[in-house]
């Protein structure tokens, strides 16, 4: 069973290397590359992930224009009462035959 995290992988590689397993055998057993095995043998903890810098979008040049557009501040119209449409009122006012 393969380790779940990179720290577990490094610990497993170091443990098997201490028993005398070769680098190539470690690579085969854990499906890791040469550099990964070498880094695991040098350091007990893996290097932290690199931070990604934010990417620019196609809309970035237009953001000042969007921010300048006023937003409506008026409240929405009141909701109509149930069954109070002009059609319903006209039907109720007609004489029955």
FENVENGI-V859327 format. One record per backbone hydrogen bond with DSSP energy under -0.5 kcal/mol. CO is the residue of the C=O (numbers start at 1). NH is the residue of the N-H. If there is no record, write none. Layout:
co=<CO/CO>
nh=<NH/NH>
//
This chain:
co=<5/6/7/8/9/10/11/12/13/14/15/16/17/22/23/24/25/26/27/27/33/34/35/36/37/38/39/57/59/59/60/62/63/64/65/66/81/85/86/87/88/89/90>
nh=<9/10/11/12/13/14/15/16/17/18/19/21/20/26/27/28/29/30/31/32/37/38/39/40/41/42/43/60/62/63/63/66/67/68/69/69/84/89/90/91/92/93/94>
//
